[in-house]
Amino acid sequence: MMTNNENSRVAIVGAGAVGGYYGARLAESGLDVRFLLRSDYEHVMKHGFQIQSVAGDFSLPGVSVSKSSEEIGEVDVVIIAWKTTANEHYNKVITPLLHKETVIITLQNGLGNVEELSRLFGAERVFGGLCFVCINKLSPGVISHTASGLIRLGKYSCGDKAILGGLVRLLCDGGIKCEAVDDLEKAQWMKLVWNIPFNGLTISEGGIDTAELLEMEGMEERVLRIMKEVQSVGKALGHEIEDCFLTDQVRVTKLMGKYRPSSMIDFVEGRAVELASIWGKPLKVAKSIGVDTPEIQYLLDKVAEVC
C-alpha cells in the first residue's frame, strides 16, 4: 500500500466544503483526483472549483467528476468527506472504489465512522482524519477557506506505521498540512471538545455564528462547562486533555470571527444534522463508563427538538 504517492489515484467521496477544499488542494498539486458529486455535479463539471483561501486563491477549471463510484473505478486512496447522515451508503458507494490495497481515510465528524468502515472493509485499510480548519461552501464549486487547514491522521488498528507515514506524505506533498497521531481515539475526543459545544449551541440558539454565540452573556462559561464534560469522558477513557487546550479552543474560535459551523449550516438550510455521530454516540460512551454529562445531554435534547 502507498508505495508511490506521485502516481496514486485518489477518490473524494463527498465534495462539499471539506472534500472540495482538500481534494482541490491535492488536484492542484498534480495528483490524479476524482470527485464523486451529487447536487453540484453539473456546475463543477462545467466550471471546476474556485478556492478562496488565506493560503492563496486558486481555481481548477477542469476536474474529473463522476456521479457514480462505478464510473470512477478502483483507486489507491478513498477520502470520505460526506456527512455521517449518509453512512448507510458506505457499502454501495465505497466497494467499487477498492482494490486489494486501497486505503480509506474518513474526514467525517464525531464517533463511529472508523468502526463501521473497519467492519465493512477491514480495519487494516482504515484511517481517521480530524480536520482543524475553517471552510464554508459559498456556492456550487466555490469554497472559502479562512483559517488553519491541519489534518491530524491516525490508524484505526495496530499495524504497519509505514502506511500512515505514506498517507501523511501524500497529503503534505499535496499542499495540506498533516501530522500523524499515535492515538486516534484521543484525537477524536480532542476534536469533540470543539464540535460538541459549538456545533450544538449555534443550532440551539437559532442558527447563529460563533461570534454571535460568544457575545451572549454567560455563553463562554457554558461552552467551557460542556468542554469540561468532554474532557472528563476522555480522561475516563485514559486520555488526558489539558485545561489549556479547552481555553485555547475558545481563544481560537474568537479569532475565527463570524464562523458558521457545518452543523449550523445544515440546520438553517433544512438538511439532516449529524445528531448521532457528534452528540449521540459520545453520550452513549459516557453512559457506558459511568461519566455524568448533563450539559451535553441537555444540549442534544435542545438540538434534537429544533431539528
Secondary structure as UniProt FT lines:
FT   HELIX           5..7
FT   STRAND          9..13
FT   HELIX           17..28
FT   TURN            29..30
FT   STRAND          32..36
FT   TURN            39..40
FT   HELIX           41..47
FT   STRAND          49..53
FT   TURN            54..55
FT   STRAND          58..60
FT   STRAND          64..66
FT   HELIX           69..72
FT   STRAND          77..80
FT   HELIX           84..89
FT   HELIX           90..94
FT   HELIX           95..97
FT   TURN            100..101
FT   STRAND          103..106
FT   HELIX           113..121
FT   HELIX           123..125
FT   STRAND          126..139
FT   TURN            140..141
FT   STRAND          142..155
FT   HELIX           161..173
FT   TURN            174..175
FT   STRAND          178..180
FT   HELIX           184..204
FT   TURN            205..206
FT   HELIX           210..215
FT   TURN            217..218
FT   HELIX           219..236
FT   TURN            237..238
FT   HELIX           243..256
FT   HELIX           262..268
FT   TURN            269..270
FT   HELIX           276..280
FT   HELIX           281..288
FT   TURN            289..290
FT   HELIX           294..306
//
